[in-house]
Amino acid sequence: MKVLIGTAGWSYPDWEGAVFGAKANATDRLRGVAEYLDCVEVDSTFYRPPSAKVTAGWAQRTRDLPDFRFLAKAWQRFTHQRDRAWSPAEFAFYADGLQPLREAGKLDAVLFQFPWSFRNEPTSLDWLARVAETFAGWPVAIEFRHDSWDAGATRHWLRERGLIYCNVDQPLLNHCLGPSAHATNPVGYFRCHGRNAANWFLEKQDTYGGRYDYLYNAAEVAELWEHIRQLAARTEKTFVILNNHKDGKAFANALQLKLQAEPAATVKAPLGVIERFPALRGQVRPVGEQQLDLI
């Protein structure tokens, strides 16, 4: 089983002092993920398409790590702003920015994260058909959050078009999809959003990232791994993305899942992460200026 584990995004201010130093620049922040995890899902591409210069820089900064992979969230214009169809110019605006990653052979999927309000109905299927047509030839993954999509017909529709079904772990609230291990493509995808039920549907969060402020405990990590293991058995490779990014919790849980995936391997972690998440003590090998006591 080939399982690649990473985080959604990497340049979070609240990761300072743990994943990377307080004065880390853009390169240091990306390397702070790339040197310890297998992949990263670019979060910023949801809000605005990146420039080709920026994505070329990402490819360059990880050139010495050929196995490290990038995934990119689709621009919200394609998933959330559905009052009118996007234009060819808008597609080009997004596609041109990702071209350096594609040319470098580092982009393994573009994730179309649809909101809970996106229901399984004819207009939604028409929108998905347009996605499939516009992004033909691209590695496209589709994430649903509403349980109306939990149907064999949905997965058959995706499979016929070569699209990747994105399995999710999220709070089990009103009509929210539960965790699964569905595969519609040789590539598997599993996203872990945390289980912060109190904040999940709040439009205004008290703090940045509050919706994803959740640390999976050891039993929950083992539960997640069982779904991932089943998915990986049905695919050639599977990407696992931790989106519970508040205060670096995604990074800590990603390391714990790597331990599940490779129990005999030595998993390294930045010293600051172990200091912030003591449960990692004795499980991972610290990397930093000094060694921790009792490790």
C-alpha positions as CSV (number, residue, x, y, z in Angstrom):
1,M,0.0,0.0,0.0
2,K,1.3,3.4,-1.0
3,V,-0.1,6.0,1.4
4,L,1.1,9.6,1.2
5,I,0.3,11.8,4.2
6,G,0.3,15.6,4.5
7,T,-1.5,18.7,5.6
8,A,-3.8,21.2,4.0
9,G,-1.6,24.3,3.8
10,W,1.7,25.1,5.4
11,S,2.0,28.8,6.0
12,Y,0.0,29.3,9.2
13,P,1.2,31.9,11.7
14,D,0.1,29.7,14.6
15,W,2.6,27.0,13.4
16,E,5.4,29.3,14.4
17,G,7.6,28.0,17.2
18,A,6.5,24.4,16.5
19,V,6.7,23.4,12.8
20,F,9.0,26.2,11.9
21,G,10.8,29.1,13.6
22,A,9.2,32.5,14.5
23,K,11.2,34.2,11.7
24,A,10.8,31.6,9.0
25,N,10.5,32.8,5.5
26,A,8.3,31.3,2.7
27,T,11.0,28.8,1.8
28,D,11.5,27.7,5.4
29,R,7.8,27.2,5.9
30,L,7.3,25.0,2.9
31,R,10.5,23.0,3.8
32,G,9.1,22.7,7.3
33,V,6.4,20.4,5.8
34,A,8.3,18.9,2.9
35,E,11.1,17.5,5.0
36,Y,8.8,15.6,7.3
37,L,5.6,14.7,5.4
38,D,4.9,13.2,2.0
39,C,2.7,15.8,0.4
40,V,0.9,19.1,0.9
41,E,-2.5,20.3,-0.3
42,V,-2.2,24.0,-1.4
43,D,-5.0,25.8,0.5
44,S,-4.4,29.3,-0.9
45,T,-5.4,28.3,-4.4
46,F,-9.0,28.2,-3.2
47,Y,-9.0,31.9,-2.5
48,R,-7.1,33.2,-5.5
49,P,-5.2,31.5,-8.4
50,P,-1.5,31.6,-7.8
51,S,0.9,33.1,-10.3
52,A,3.1,30.8,-12.3
53,K,6.1,32.5,-10.7
54,V,4.9,31.4,-7.3
55,T,4.2,27.8,-8.2
56,A,7.5,27.6,-10.0
57,G,9.1,28.6,-6.8
58,W,7.4,25.8,-4.9
59,A,8.7,23.3,-7.5
60,Q,12.2,24.7,-7.2
61,R,12.2,24.6,-3.4
62,T,11.3,20.9,-3.3
63,R,13.4,19.9,-6.3
64,D,15.8,17.9,-4.1
65,L,12.7,16.0,-2.7
66,P,11.4,14.2,-5.8
67,D,9.0,12.1,-3.9
68,F,7.2,15.0,-2.3
69,R,3.9,15.7,-4.0
70,F,1.6,18.7,-4.3
71,L,-2.2,18.7,-4.4
72,A,-4.1,22.0,-5.0
73,K,-7.6,23.1,-4.0
74,A,-9.7,24.4,-6.9
75,W,-10.5,28.1,-6.9
76,Q,-13.8,28.9,-5.1
77,R,-15.0,30.2,-8.5
78,F,-15.4,26.6,-9.5
79,T,-17.0,25.3,-6.4
80,H,-18.8,28.0,-4.3
81,Q,-19.6,30.8,-6.7
82,R,-22.2,29.0,-8.8
83,D,-24.5,31.8,-9.8
84,R,-23.1,31.7,-13.3
85,A,-20.7,29.5,-15.3
86,W,-17.0,30.4,-15.3
87,S,-15.5,31.9,-18.4
88,P,-12.6,30.5,-20.5
89,A,-10.5,33.4,-19.2
90,E,-11.2,32.4,-15.6
91,F,-10.2,28.9,-16.3
92,A,-7.0,30.0,-18.0
93,F,-6.3,32.3,-15.0
94,Y,-6.3,29.4,-12.7
95,A,-4.7,26.8,-15.0
96,D,-1.8,28.9,-16.1
97,G,-0.8,29.5,-12.5
98,L,-0.5,25.7,-11.8
99,Q,1.3,24.9,-15.0
100,P,4.8,25.0,-13.5
101,L,3.8,22.3,-11.0
102,R,2.3,20.2,-13.8
103,E,5.4,20.6,-15.9
104,A,7.6,19.6,-13.0
105,G,5.5,16.4,-12.6
106,K,4.6,17.4,-9.0
107,L,0.9,18.0,-9.1
108,D,-1.0,14.9,-8.4
109,A,-4.6,16.2,-8.0
110,V,-6.8,19.3,-8.0
111,L,-9.4,19.0,-5.3
112,F,-12.9,20.5,-5.9
113,Q,-14.2,21.0,-2.3
114,F,-17.9,21.6,-2.6
115,P,-19.8,23.0,0.4
116,W,-22.5,21.2,2.5
117,S,-25.1,23.3,0.6
118,F,-24.1,21.5,-2.7
119,R,-26.8,18.8,-2.9
120,N,-27.3,15.8,-5.2
121,E,-29.7,17.3,-7.7
122,P,-29.8,17.8,-11.5
123,T,-28.3,21.3,-11.4
124,S,-25.4,20.1,-9.3
125,L,-24.7,17.2,-11.7
126,D,-24.7,19.7,-14.6
127,W,-22.1,21.7,-12.7
128,L,-20.0,18.6,-12.1
129,A,-20.2,17.7,-15.8
130,R,-18.9,21.1,-16.6
131,V,-16.0,20.6,-14.2
132,A,-15.2,17.2,-15.8
133,E,-15.3,18.7,-19.3
134,T,-13.3,21.8,-18.5
135,F,-10.6,20.0,-16.6
136,A,-10.4,17.0,-18.9
137,G,-6.8,15.6,-18.7
138,W,-6.3,17.0,-15.2
139,P,-6.2,14.8,-12.1
140,V,-9.5,15.9,-10.5
141,A,-10.8,15.0,-7.1
142,I,-14.3,15.8,-5.9
143,E,-15.2,16.3,-2.2
144,F,-18.8,16.2,-1.2
145,R,-20.0,17.1,2.4
146,H,-23.7,16.5,2.2
147,D,-24.9,12.9,2.6
148,S,-27.2,13.1,-0.4
149,W,-24.1,12.2,-2.4
150,D,-23.6,8.9,-0.5
151,A,-24.9,6.7,-3.3
152,G,-23.6,4.1,-5.6
153,A,-24.8,6.1,-8.6
154,T,-22.6,9.0,-7.6
155,R,-19.5,6.9,-7.4
156,H,-20.4,5.2,-10.7
157,W,-20.8,8.7,-12.3
158,L,-17.3,9.7,-11.0
159,R,-15.8,6.4,-12.0
160,E,-17.0,6.7,-15.6
161,R,-15.3,10.1,-15.9
162,G,-12.1,9.1,-14.2
163,L,-12.7,11.4,-11.3
164,I,-11.4,10.8,-7.8
165,Y,-13.9,10.4,-4.9
166,C,-12.6,12.3,-1.8
167,N,-13.5,10.5,1.4
168,V,-14.0,12.8,4.4
169,D,-13.9,12.7,8.2
170,Q,-16.0,15.6,9.6
171,P,-18.4,16.2,12.5
172,L,-21.4,13.8,12.1
173,L,-24.1,16.5,12.2
174,N,-27.2,17.1,10.2
175,H,-26.8,15.2,6.8
176,C,-23.0,15.3,7.0
177,L,-21.2,12.6,5.2
178,G,-19.4,10.1,7.5
179,P,-16.0,8.6,6.9
180,S,-15.8,6.0,4.1
181,A,-13.3,4.2,1.9
182,H,-14.7,4.7,-1.6
183,A,-12.4,4.5,-4.6
184,T,-13.4,5.6,-8.1
185,N,-9.9,6.0,-9.6
186,P,-6.5,4.3,-9.1
187,V,-5.8,7.3,-6.8
188,G,-7.4,7.5,-3.4
189,Y,-8.1,10.6,-1.4
190,F,-9.0,11.0,2.3
191,R,-9.4,14.4,4.1
192,C,-9.6,14.8,7.8
193,H,-11.3,18.0,9.0
194,G,-11.5,17.2,12.7
195,R,-14.7,16.8,14.7
196,N,-15.3,20.2,16.2
197,A,-19.1,19.9,16.1
198,A,-19.6,23.2,18.1
199,N,-17.9,25.3,15.5
200,W,-18.6,23.4,12.3
201,F,-21.6,25.4,11.1
202,L,-20.7,28.7,12.7
203,E,-20.4,31.4,10.0
204,K,-18.3,33.7,12.2
205,Q,-15.6,31.9,14.1
206,D,-14.2,33.4,17.3
207,T,-10.6,32.7,16.2
208,Y,-9.0,32.0,12.8
209,G,-9.3,28.3,12.0
210,G,-11.7,27.7,14.8
211,R,-13.8,25.4,12.6
212,Y,-10.8,23.1,12.3
213,D,-9.6,23.4,15.9
214,Y,-9.5,19.7,16.8
215,L,-6.8,17.2,17.8
216,Y,-7.6,13.5,17.0
217,N,-6.7,11.3,20.0
218,A,-4.9,8.0,19.7
219,A,-8.1,6.0,19.4
220,E,-9.5,8.3,16.7
221,V,-6.2,8.1,14.8
222,A,-6.4,4.3,14.8
223,E,-10.1,4.6,13.6
224,L,-9.1,6.9,10.8
225,W,-6.3,4.6,9.8
226,E,-8.7,1.7,9.4
227,H,-10.7,3.6,6.8
228,I,-7.5,4.7,5.1
229,R,-6.1,1.2,5.1
230,Q,-9.2,-0.1,3.3
231,L,-9.0,2.7,0.8
232,A,-5.3,2.1,0.1
233,A,-6.0,-1.6,-0.5
234,R,-8.3,-0.5,-3.4
235,T,-6.0,2.0,-5.0
236,E,-2.5,2.3,-6.4
237,K,-1.7,5.3,-4.1
238,T,-3.8,7.2,-1.6
239,F,-3.4,10.7,-0.4
240,V,-4.4,11.6,3.2
241,I,-4.7,15.3,4.1
242,L,-5.1,16.6,7.6
243,N,-7.1,19.9,7.6
244,N,-7.4,20.4,11.3
245,H,-4.7,23.0,11.0
246,K,-5.3,25.1,14.1
247,D,-2.1,25.5,16.2
248,G,-0.3,22.7,14.2
249,K,-2.7,19.9,15.2
250,A,-2.8,18.7,11.6
251,F,0.9,18.3,11.6
252,A,0.9,16.3,14.8
253,N,-1.9,14.0,13.6
254,A,-0.2,13.5,10.3
255,L,2.9,12.2,12.1
256,Q,0.7,9.8,14.1
257,L,-0.9,8.5,10.9
258,K,2.6,8.0,9.4
259,L,3.4,5.9,12.4
260,Q,0.3,3.8,11.6
261,A,1.2,3.5,7.9
262,E,4.9,2.6,8.6
263,P,5.2,1.1,12.1
264,A,8.7,-0.1,11.5
265,A,10.0,3.2,10.1
266,T,11.7,6.0,11.9
267,V,9.4,9.1,11.8
268,K,11.1,12.4,12.4
269,A,9.5,15.5,13.8
270,P,10.6,19.1,14.5
271,L,11.6,19.5,18.2
272,G,9.0,22.3,18.6
273,V,6.1,20.0,17.5
274,I,7.1,17.4,20.2
275,E,7.2,20.2,22.8
276,R,3.7,21.4,21.8
277,F,2.3,17.8,21.5
278,P,3.8,15.7,24.3
279,A,1.9,12.6,23.2
280,L,4.5,12.3,20.4
281,R,7.3,11.8,22.9
282,G,9.0,8.5,22.5
283,Q,7.2,7.8,19.2
284,V,9.0,10.1,16.8
285,R,12.7,11.1,16.5
286,P,13.2,14.8,17.4
287,V,15.1,17.1,15.1
288,G,16.3,20.4,16.5
289,E,19.1,22.2,18.3
290,Q,18.7,20.1,21.5
291,Q,17.4,16.8,22.5
292,L,14.3,16.4,24.8
293,D,14.7,14.8,28.1
294,L,13.6,11.2,28.4
295,I,13.6,10.6,24.6
